[in-house]
Amino acid sequence: MEAEKEREHQGVEFRKLEAGRRRRGAWGKRKHAATVEATAYRIAGLGQPLTGFRKRVKGEEETSALIAALKELHADKQQLMDEGRAQEEEGEEEEDDDDDDDDDDDDDDDDDDEEEEEEEEEEEEEEEEEEEEEEEEEEEEEEEEVVEEEEEEEEEEATEAPSNQTETHSSTTESPLSECQTADREISCRGVGMTLLPIIHNPLATNLDMAENNIRIVSPHVFSGVPNLDTLDLSKNKLDDESFSQHPLSNLTFLKKLNLDGNQFTSIPALPPSLEELKISNNKLSALSPHSFKGLTNLLNLELKETTLHEGSVSPQAFRPLERLLGLQLDNNRFRSLPLGLPPSLQELAMNGNLIEEVTEEAVRGYVHLRVLELSHNLLHEQGITTHAWNHLKSLEALDLSYNKFTSIPMNLPRRLHKLSLQHNNISHIAAFTFRHMRSSLQSLLLSHNTLSNEGLERVSFVGAYRSLGELLLDNNRLGEVPRCVRQFKNLQVLRLDNNQIRLVRQWAVCHPRNSGSTLASIHLEDNLLDVERIPPNAFSCLTDAQGLVLYPQRRLSHDQ
């Protein structure tokens, strides 16, 4: 009896050992498969396996090699698993035969134990099959992922070229914002080739520069993303009346400076009332109506240069809404006279480069606050200025009449005038007491490039300016010697006498011994006909700075001279 129990116990232990052997054999097959898998990666030239195949496969050749290696691996692994299952089945059949031969006598006693062991073996086999199926599914999923990633790469490669073309197209038509430069609260897209104004989202921006592009279209809400702009530059584009037809600037309630120079406007577009500075020069403006500046009550400076405007195309009521206007520039237009109806607040008026022939009392009657008047490069002469026209300019401090047709200095100049420019005229003489009424206000008198000679300068020509004048330019005239009136100036600092025909400098011509406390710092006598060695030694003793004296070079004296 005890011998039978001992044999039964040995049979149970044997079967447990055999089951463990089978499990270790299955694990070894799986381990071998993993080794084969790693070898497949190395064969494919991919190094170590990519965990979960979740990393992006780079390159079409690597992807194709990986798929081929995986397929070969799967076939080898499937073959190994099939051989393993066949061996296990053969082992089970041999085990069953051995058990039947050894335990014929104990069948009745061991039926229950064998059934339990068979159930355990079946469960183990089922678990192994499930593991194998899971591994196969994982491999299939990995292959599918590789294929999907390859397809995605192909799609991306297929769409990369059109994407680049879109960016290039946008750069030639709209110009991507990446080409713009941003610093602090300033955005500059100057000269980047835009044709359509883009929508920019930057609520903190206060300065936007879109100049030197090809912008034609401005949508109604294009500035909705930059509501705090105070400076906008749209100069040198291709904007016209249609571009602003939908009032795109209406939402810019803080806008103060606007530059529309160099476009194609034929009329003043609708602008926000907050505007303080408007530049709209070099456009196709041909007329100004009473409604041109409607609502612009805060405008301080206006530039309307290089258009075809003239006195007949500007309504006398055109500037009436500009109640606070301080500066107006109408250079390089076609005015023959000063426009009527300018706001009385005006302080600076520039009308250089027009066709102005006259200055009437009616035109300047309301210029009570005007401080600067620029009328250079026109057709003015003495007869074109009404006798008392300047009397209305009670606040005028600077008057530019250069590059006109004056032959003498105009009479009755404004009393408070500080600077008078009459360069590049045909002035040959200065009448006596021309400046007497000016109450020692004139500080700078520019008479370069005229035809003044010593005969045209009287001793009393500068009466009224001797105490105040600090700058006197008489260069490029026809003077034969230093004018005797020069030594009478009390506060003269700069004297230009170069490029004349001066041959003689008298001993007291520049510095008089009675004129103590001289302020003369600079005197130019170069390009004359002087013999420098014959100049009296004390002729320039009153100069406060020896380096301020310029005597060289001198022109050679010809026989004709």
C-alpha positions as CSV (number, residue, x, y, z in Angstrom):
1,M,0.0,0.0,0.0
2,E,2.8,2.4,0.9
3,A,4.6,1.5,-2.3
4,E,1.6,2.4,-4.3
5,K,1.3,5.8,-2.6
6,E,5.0,6.4,-3.2
7,R,4.6,5.7,-6.9
8,E,1.6,7.9,-7.1
9,H,3.5,10.7,-5.4
10,Q,6.4,10.3,-7.8
11,G,4.0,10.4,-10.8
12,V,2.5,13.7,-9.6
13,E,6.0,15.3,-9.1
14,F,7.1,14.1,-12.6
15,R,4.1,15.6,-14.2
16,K,4.7,19.0,-12.4
17,L,8.3,19.0,-13.6
18,E,7.2,18.2,-17.2
19,A,4.7,21.0,-17.1
20,G,7.4,23.4,-15.9
21,R,9.6,22.3,-18.7
22,R,7.0,23.0,-21.2
23,R,6.4,26.5,-19.8
24,R,10.2,27.3,-19.9
25,G,10.3,26.0,-23.5
26,A,7.5,28.4,-24.5
27,W,9.3,31.3,-22.8
28,G,12.5,30.4,-24.6
29,K,10.7,30.5,-27.9
30,R,9.3,33.9,-27.1
31,K,12.8,35.1,-26.0
32,H,14.3,33.7,-29.2
33,A,11.6,35.6,-31.2
34,A,12.5,38.8,-29.5
35,T,16.2,38.2,-30.4
36,V,15.2,37.6,-34.0
37,E,13.1,40.8,-33.9
38,A,16.1,42.8,-32.7
39,T,18.3,41.2,-35.3
40,A,15.7,42.2,-37.9
41,Y,16.0,45.9,-36.9
42,R,19.8,45.7,-37.2
43,I,19.5,44.0,-40.6
44,A,17.2,46.8,-41.7
45,G,19.9,49.3,-40.6
46,L,17.7,50.9,-38.0
47,G,19.8,50.3,-34.9
48,Q,17.7,49.5,-31.8
49,P,14.0,48.9,-32.1
50,L,11.7,51.9,-31.8
51,T,9.6,51.6,-28.7
52,G,6.0,51.0,-29.7
53,F,6.7,52.3,-33.1
54,R,5.4,55.6,-31.8
55,K,8.4,57.6,-33.0
56,R,8.3,59.1,-36.4
57,V,10.0,57.1,-39.1
58,K,12.2,59.4,-41.1
59,G,12.8,58.7,-44.7
60,E,11.1,56.6,-47.2
61,E,13.9,54.0,-47.4
62,E,14.0,53.4,-43.7
63,T,10.2,52.8,-43.6
64,S,10.3,50.3,-46.5
65,A,13.2,48.4,-45.0
66,L,11.4,48.3,-41.6
67,I,8.2,46.9,-43.1
68,A,10.1,44.2,-45.0
69,A,12.0,43.2,-41.9
70,L,8.8,43.1,-39.8
71,K,7.1,40.9,-42.3
72,E,10.1,38.5,-42.4
73,L,10.2,38.6,-38.6
74,H,6.5,37.8,-38.4
75,A,6.9,34.8,-40.7
76,D,9.9,33.5,-38.7
77,K,8.1,34.0,-35.5
78,Q,4.9,32.3,-36.8
79,Q,7.0,29.3,-38.0
80,L,8.7,29.1,-34.6
81,M,5.3,29.2,-32.8
82,D,3.9,26.5,-35.0
83,E,6.9,24.3,-34.4
84,G,6.6,24.9,-30.7
85,R,2.9,23.9,-30.7
86,A,3.7,20.8,-32.7
87,Q,6.4,19.8,-30.3
88,E,4.2,20.4,-27.3
89,E,1.4,18.3,-28.8
90,E,3.9,15.4,-29.4
91,G,5.2,15.8,-25.9
92,E,1.7,15.6,-24.5
93,E,0.9,12.5,-26.5
94,E,4.1,10.8,-25.3
95,E,3.4,11.8,-21.8
96,D,-0.2,10.5,-22.0
97,D,1.2,7.2,-23.4
98,D,3.7,6.9,-20.6
99,D,1.2,7.8,-18.0
100,D,-1.2,5.1,-19.4
101,D,1.6,2.4,-19.3
102,D,2.8,3.3,-15.8
103,D,-0.6,3.9,-14.2
104,D,-2.9,1.2,-15.6
105,D,-3.4,-0.1,-12.2
106,D,-4.0,3.2,-10.6
107,D,-6.5,4.7,-13.2
108,D,-9.4,4.6,-10.8
109,D,-7.5,6.3,-8.0
110,D,-5.9,9.0,-10.2
111,D,-8.8,10.0,-12.5
112,D,-9.6,13.0,-10.4
113,D,-6.0,14.1,-10.2
114,E,-5.4,13.7,-14.0
115,E,-8.6,15.7,-14.8
116,E,-7.4,18.5,-12.6
117,E,-4.0,18.5,-14.1
118,E,-5.4,18.4,-17.7
119,E,-7.6,21.3,-16.8
120,E,-4.6,23.2,-15.5
121,E,-2.6,22.3,-18.7
122,E,-5.5,23.4,-20.9
123,E,-5.7,26.7,-19.0
124,E,-2.0,27.2,-19.4
125,E,-2.2,26.4,-23.1
126,E,-5.1,28.8,-23.5
127,E,-3.1,31.5,-21.7
128,E,-0.2,30.8,-24.0
129,E,-2.4,31.0,-27.0
130,E,-3.9,34.2,-25.8
131,E,-0.4,35.6,-25.3
132,E,0.6,34.6,-28.8
133,E,-2.6,36.1,-30.2
134,E,-1.9,39.3,-28.3
135,E,1.6,39.4,-29.6
136,E,0.4,38.8,-33.2
137,E,-2.2,41.6,-32.8
138,E,0.5,43.9,-31.5
139,E,2.7,43.1,-34.4
140,E,-0.2,43.7,-36.8
141,E,-1.0,47.0,-35.1
142,E,2.6,48.0,-35.3
143,E,2.7,47.2,-39.0
144,E,-0.5,49.2,-39.5
145,E,1.0,52.1,-37.6
146,V,4.1,52.0,-39.8
147,V,2.0,51.9,-42.9
148,E,-0.2,54.8,-41.6
149,E,2.8,56.9,-40.7
150,E,4.3,56.3,-44.2
151,E,1.0,57.3,-45.8
152,E,0.9,60.5,-43.6
153,E,4.5,61.3,-44.6
154,E,3.6,60.8,-48.3
155,E,0.6,63.1,-47.8
156,E,2.7,65.7,-46.1
157,E,5.3,65.6,-48.8
158,A,2.6,65.9,-51.3
159,T,1.2,69.0,-49.6
160,E,4.6,70.6,-48.7
161,A,5.2,72.1,-52.2
162,P,1.7,73.8,-52.4
163,S,2.2,75.1,-48.8
164,N,5.5,76.7,-49.8
165,Q,3.9,78.1,-52.9
166,T,1.2,79.7,-50.8
167,E,3.7,81.4,-48.6
168,T,5.6,82.7,-51.6
169,H,2.4,83.9,-53.2
170,S,1.3,85.6,-50.0
171,S,4.7,87.2,-49.7
172,T,4.3,88.7,-53.2
173,T,0.7,89.7,-52.6
174,E,0.1,90.2,-48.9
175,S,3.6,89.7,-47.5
176,P,3.5,87.5,-44.4
177,L,3.7,89.3,-41.1
178,S,6.8,87.4,-40.3
179,E,8.6,89.9,-42.6
180,C,7.5,92.8,-40.4
181,Q,9.6,94.1,-37.5
182,T,8.2,94.7,-34.1
183,A,10.0,96.8,-31.4
184,D,8.3,98.0,-28.2
185,R,4.9,99.2,-29.5
186,E,6.0,99.9,-33.1
187,I,5.3,97.6,-36.0
188,S,7.2,98.2,-39.3
189,C,6.2,96.4,-42.5
190,R,7.8,99.0,-44.7
191,G,8.7,97.9,-48.2
192,V,7.9,94.2,-47.9
193,G,5.7,94.0,-51.1
194,M,2.2,93.9,-49.6
195,T,-0.8,94.4,-51.9
196,L,-3.5,93.8,-49.4
197,L,-3.4,95.3,-45.9
198,P,-3.4,92.4,-43.4
199,I,-5.3,92.2,-40.1
200,I,-2.8,92.6,-37.3
201,H,-3.8,91.7,-33.7
202,N,-1.7,93.7,-31.3
203,P,-3.9,95.9,-29.0
204,L,-0.7,97.4,-27.5
205,A,0.7,98.7,-30.7
206,T,0.7,102.5,-31.1
207,N,2.8,102.9,-34.3
208,L,2.2,101.1,-37.6
209,D,4.4,101.6,-40.7
210,M,3.0,100.2,-43.9
211,A,4.8,102.6,-46.3
212,E,6.5,101.7,-49.6
213,N,4.3,98.7,-50.5
214,N,1.7,98.1,-53.3
215,I,-1.4,98.2,-51.1
216,R,-4.6,98.9,-53.0
217,I,-7.4,97.5,-50.8
218,V,-8.2,98.4,-47.2
219,S,-11.0,96.3,-45.7
220,P,-13.5,98.0,-43.2
221,H,-12.2,96.1,-40.1
222,V,-8.6,95.8,-41.0
223,F,-7.5,97.9,-38.1
224,S,-9.8,96.2,-35.5
225,G,-6.8,94.4,-34.0
226,V,-4.8,97.6,-33.4
227,P,-7.3,99.9,-31.7
228,N,-4.7,102.0,-29.9
229,L,-2.8,103.3,-32.9
230,D,-1.7,106.9,-32.7
231,T,0.6,106.9,-35.7
232,L,-0.1,105.3,-39.1
233,D,2.1,105.5,-42.2
234,L,0.5,104.4,-45.5
235,S,2.7,106.5,-47.8
236,K,4.0,105.4,-51.2
237,N,1.3,102.8,-51.9
238,K,-1.4,102.6,-54.5
239,L,-4.4,103.7,-52.4
240,D,-7.2,105.7,-54.0
241,D,-10.7,107.0,-53.2
242,E,-12.2,103.5,-53.5
243,S,-9.7,102.1,-51.0
244,F,-11.2,104.3,-48.2
245,S,-14.8,104.2,-49.4
246,Q,-15.8,102.0,-46.4
247,H,-14.2,104.3,-43.8
248,P,-11.6,101.8,-42.5
249,L,-10.1,104.4,-40.1
250,S,-13.3,105.1,-38.3
251,N,-12.5,102.8,-35.3
252,L,-9.1,104.4,-34.7
253,T,-10.3,106.8,-32.1
254,F,-6.8,107.5,-30.8
255,L,-5.1,108.2,-34.2
256,K,-3.1,111.4,-34.2
257,K,-0.6,111.1,-37.1
258,L,-1.5,109.8,-40.6
259,N,0.8,109.8,-43.6
260,L,-0.9,109.2,-47.0
261,D,1.8,110.8,-49.2
262,G,2.5,109.3,-52.6
263,N,-0.8,107.6,-53.3
264,Q,-3.6,108.2,-55.9
265,F,-6.3,110.1,-53.9
266,T,-8.3,112.7,-55.9
267,S,-10.1,113.9,-52.7
268,I,-9.6,114.0,-49.0
269,P,-11.0,110.6,-47.6
270,A,-13.1,110.3,-44.4
271,L,-10.7,110.6,-41.4
272,P,-11.1,110.2,-37.7
273,P,-11.7,113.5,-35.8
274,S,-8.8,112.7,-33.3
275,L,-6.3,113.4,-36.1
276,E,-3.7,116.1,-35.3
277,E,-1.2,115.7,-38.3
278,L,-2.1,114.8,-41.8
279,K,0.3,114.3,-44.7
280,I,-1.4,113.8,-48.1
281,S,1.2,115.2,-50.5
282,N,2.0,113.9,-54.0
283,N,-1.5,112.7,-54.8
284,K,-4.0,113.5,-57.5
285,L,-5.8,116.2,-55.5
286,S,-7.2,118.8,-57.8
287,A,-9.8,120.6,-55.6
288,L,-10.7,121.3,-52.0
289,S,-14.4,121.7,-51.1
290,P,-16.0,123.1,-48.0
291,H,-16.5,119.5,-46.8
292,S,-13.0,118.2,-47.5
293,F,-11.8,118.6,-43.9
294,K,-15.2,118.2,-42.2
295,G,-14.9,117.1,-38.5
296,L,-11.1,117.6,-38.3
297,T,-11.3,120.2,-35.6
298,N,-8.2,118.9,-33.8
299,L,-5.9,119.0,-36.8
300,L,-2.7,120.9,-36.1
301,N,-0.5,120.3,-39.1
302,L,-1.5,119.7,-42.7
303,E,0.8,118.9,-45.7
304,L,-0.6,119.2,-49.2
305,K,2.5,119.4,-51.3
306,E,3.1,118.4,-54.9
307,T,-0.5,118.4,-56.2
308,T,-2.3,120.4,-58.9
309,L,-4.1,122.7,-56.5
310,H,-4.4,126.4,-57.3
311,E,-6.4,129.3,-55.8
312,G,-9.3,128.7,-58.1
313,S,-9.7,125.1,-57.1
314,V,-9.7,125.8,-53.3
315,S,-12.9,126.9,-51.8
316,P,-12.6,129.9,-49.3
317,Q,-14.5,127.7,-46.9
318,A,-12.3,124.6,-47.3
319,F,-10.1,125.3,-44.3
320,R,-12.8,126.7,-42.0
321,P,-13.3,123.4,-40.1
322,L,-9.6,123.5,-39.1
323,E,-10.1,125.7,-36.1
324,R,-6.8,124.7,-34.4
325,L,-4.5,124.5,-37.5
326,L,-1.0,125.7,-36.8
327,G,1.0,124.6,-39.8
328,L,0.1,124.4,-43.5
329,Q,2.4,123.3,-46.3
330,L,1.3,123.9,-49.9
331,D,4.7,123.6,-51.6
332,N,5.0,122.7,-55.2
333,N,1.5,123.4,-56.3
334,R,0.1,125.8,-58.9
335,F,-1.0,128.8,-56.8
336,R,-0.5,132.3,-58.3
337,S,-1.6,134.0,-55.1
338,L,-2.1,133.1,-51.4
339,P,-5.3,131.2,-50.8
340,L,-8.2,132.9,-49.1
341,G,-10.0,131.7,-45.9
342,L,-7.0,130.3,-44.1
343,P,-7.8,129.8,-40.4
344,P,-6.6,132.7,-38.1
345,S,-4.9,130.1,-35.8
346,L,-2.3,129.5,-38.5
347,Q,1.3,130.1,-37.4
348,E,3.4,128.6,-40.2
349,L,2.6,128.8,-43.9
350,A,4.9,127.3,-46.6
351,M,4.1,127.9,-50.3
352,N,7.5,127.3,-51.8
353,G,7.7,126.3,-55.5
354,N,4.5,127.7,-56.7
355,L,3.7,130.4,-59.3
356,I,2.9,133.2,-56.9
357,E,3.2,136.7,-58.4
358,E,1.5,138.8,-55.8
359,V,0.7,139.3,-52.1
360,T,-2.4,141.2,-51.4
361,E,-3.8,142.7,-48.3
362,E,-7.0,140.7,-48.6
363,A,-5.0,137.4,-48.6
364,V,-3.0,138.1,-45.5
365,R,-5.6,140.2,-43.6
366,G,-6.5,137.3,-41.2
367,Y,-2.9,136.1,-40.6
368,V,-2.7,137.7,-37.2
369,H,-0.8,134.8,-35.6
370,L,1.4,133.9,-38.5
371,R,5.1,133.6,-37.4
372,V,6.7,131.9,-40.4
373,L,6.0,132.6,-44.1
374,E,8.0,130.7,-46.8
375,L,7.5,132.0,-50.4
376,S,10.8,130.9,-52.0
377,H,11.0,129.7,-55.7
378,N,8.1,131.8,-56.9
379,L,7.7,134.7,-59.3
380,L,7.5,137.6,-56.7
381,H,8.8,141.1,-57.3
382,E,8.5,144.4,-55.7
383,Q,5.5,145.5,-57.7
384,G,3.5,142.4,-56.8
385,I,3.4,143.2,-53.1
386,T,0.7,145.6,-52.0
387,T,2.1,148.6,-50.1
388,H,0.6,147.8,-46.7
389,A,0.3,144.0,-47.2
390,W,3.1,143.3,-44.6
391,N,1.5,145.5,-42.0
392,H,-1.1,142.8,-41.3
393,L,1.5,140.3,-40.4
394,K,2.1,141.7,-36.9
395,S,3.5,138.4,-35.5
396,L,5.7,137.4,-38.4
397,E,9.3,136.5,-37.4
398,A,10.7,134.7,-40.4
399,L,10.2,135.6,-44.1
400,D,11.7,133.6,-46.9
401,L,11.6,135.4,-50.3
402,S,14.6,133.6,-51.9
403,Y,14.7,132.5,-55.5
404,N,12.3,135.2,-56.7
405,K,12.6,138.2,-59.0
406,F,13.3,141.1,-56.5
407,T,15.7,143.8,-57.6
408,S,15.6,145.6,-54.2
409,I,14.6,144.8,-50.7
410,P,10.8,145.2,-50.2
411,M,9.7,148.1,-48.2
412,N,7.4,148.1,-45.1
413,L,8.5,144.7,-43.9
414,P,6.9,143.4,-40.7
415,R,8.1,145.2,-37.6
416,R,8.9,142.1,-35.6
417,L,10.8,140.2,-38.3
418,H,13.8,138.3,-37.0
419,K,15.0,136.5,-40.1
420,L,14.8,137.7,-43.7
421,S,16.0,135.6,-46.6
422,L,16.4,137.2,-50.0
423,Q,19.1,134.9,-51.5
424,H,19.2,134.2,-55.3
425,N,17.4,137.3,-56.5
426,N,18.5,140.2,-58.6
427,I,18.9,142.7,-55.8
428,S,21.5,145.4,-56.8
429,H,20.8,148.0,-54.1
430,I,19.4,148.5,-50.6
431,A,17.4,151.7,-50.2
432,A,18.1,154.1,-47.3
433,F,16.3,153.4,-44.1
434,T,14.8,150.1,-45.3
435,F,15.0,148.6,-41.8
436,R,14.4,151.8,-39.7
437,H,10.9,150.9,-38.7
438,M,11.8,147.4,-37.5
439,R,12.8,148.6,-34.0
440,S,16.0,146.6,-33.8
441,S,14.3,143.2,-34.3
442,L,16.1,141.9,-37.3
443,Q,18.8,139.3,-36.4
444,S,19.6,137.5,-39.7
445,L,19.8,139.0,-43.2
446,L,20.6,136.7,-46.0
447,L,21.5,138.4,-49.3
448,S,23.8,135.8,-50.9
449,H,23.8,135.3,-54.7
450,N,22.5,138.8,-55.8
451,T,24.1,141.6,-57.8
452,L,25.0,144.0,-54.9
453,S,27.8,146.4,-55.4
454,N,29.4,149.0,-53.2
455,E,27.4,151.7,-55.0
456,G,24.2,149.9,-54.1
457,L,24.9,150.1,-50.4
458,E,24.3,153.4,-48.7
459,R,25.7,154.4,-45.3
460,V,22.2,154.5,-44.0
461,S,20.9,151.4,-45.7
462,F,21.1,149.3,-42.5
463,V,19.8,151.9,-40.1
464,G,17.5,150.1,-37.7
465,A,19.5,146.9,-37.8
466,Y,22.9,148.0,-36.5
467,R,22.2,147.0,-32.9
468,S,20.3,143.7,-33.6
469,L,21.9,142.1,-36.6
470,G,24.0,139.0,-35.7
471,E,24.3,137.4,-39.2
472,L,24.9,139.1,-42.5
473,L,25.5,137.1,-45.7
474,L,26.8,139.2,-48.6
475,D,28.7,136.4,-50.4
476,N,28.4,135.8,-54.1
477,N,27.7,139.4,-55.0
478,R,29.7,142.1,-56.8
479,L,31.4,144.0,-54.0
480,G,34.8,145.6,-54.7
481,E,35.8,146.2,-51.1
482,V,34.5,145.5,-47.6
483,P,31.5,147.8,-47.1
484,R,32.2,150.7,-44.7
485,C,28.9,150.1,-42.9
486,V,30.1,146.7,-41.6
487,R,32.2,148.2,-38.8
488,Q,29.1,149.9,-37.4
489,F,27.3,146.7,-36.4
490,K,27.4,146.2,-32.6
491,N,26.4,142.6,-32.3
492,L,27.5,141.0,-35.5
493,Q,28.8,137.4,-35.1
494,V,28.9,136.0,-38.7
495,L,29.9,138.0,-41.8
496,R,30.2,136.4,-45.2
497,L,31.9,138.3,-48.0
498,D,33.4,135.4,-50.0
499,N,33.1,135.1,-53.7
500,N,33.0,138.7,-54.5
501,Q,35.5,141.0,-56.3
502,I,37.1,142.5,-53.2
503,R,40.6,143.8,-53.7
504,L,41.0,146.0,-50.7
505,V,40.5,145.8,-47.0
506,R,40.9,149.1,-45.3
507,Q,42.5,149.3,-41.8
508,W,39.3,150.0,-40.0
509,A,36.9,148.4,-42.4
510,V,35.9,145.5,-40.2
511,C,37.1,146.3,-36.7
512,H,36.8,149.9,-35.5
513,P,38.7,150.9,-32.4
514,R,35.7,152.5,-30.9
515,N,33.7,149.4,-31.3
516,S,34.7,147.8,-28.0
517,G,33.2,144.5,-26.9
518,S,33.0,143.0,-30.4
519,T,31.1,139.7,-30.8
520,L,32.4,139.0,-34.3
521,A,33.4,135.3,-34.4
522,S,33.5,134.4,-38.1
523,I,34.4,136.3,-41.3
524,H,34.8,134.8,-44.8
525,L,36.9,136.6,-47.4
526,E,38.1,133.7,-49.6
527,D,37.6,133.5,-53.3
528,N,38.1,137.2,-53.9
529,L,41.0,139.2,-55.5
530,L,42.9,140.1,-52.3
531,D,46.6,140.3,-51.9
532,V,46.6,138.8,-48.4
533,E,50.0,140.1,-47.5
534,R,48.9,143.7,-48.0
535,I,46.0,143.4,-45.6
536,P,46.6,145.8,-42.6
537,P,47.8,143.8,-39.5
538,N,45.0,145.1,-37.2
539,A,42.2,144.7,-39.7
540,F,40.6,141.8,-37.9
541,S,41.8,142.4,-34.4
542,C,38.2,142.4,-33.1
543,L,37.6,138.7,-34.0
544,T,36.9,136.7,-30.9
545,D,38.3,133.5,-32.5
546,A,41.3,133.6,-34.8
547,Q,40.2,130.4,-36.5
548,G,37.1,132.2,-37.6
549,L,39.0,134.1,-40.2
550,V,39.0,132.5,-43.7
551,L,41.2,134.2,-46.3
552,Y,42.2,131.4,-48.6
553,P,42.0,130.6,-51.4
554,Q,42.0,133.8,-53.5
555,R,41.3,134.1,-57.2
556,R,44.1,135.2,-59.5
557,L,43.8,138.7,-60.8
558,S,43.4,138.7,-64.6
559,H,44.1,141.6,-66.9
560,D,40.4,142.1,-67.5
561,Q,39.9,142.6,-63.8
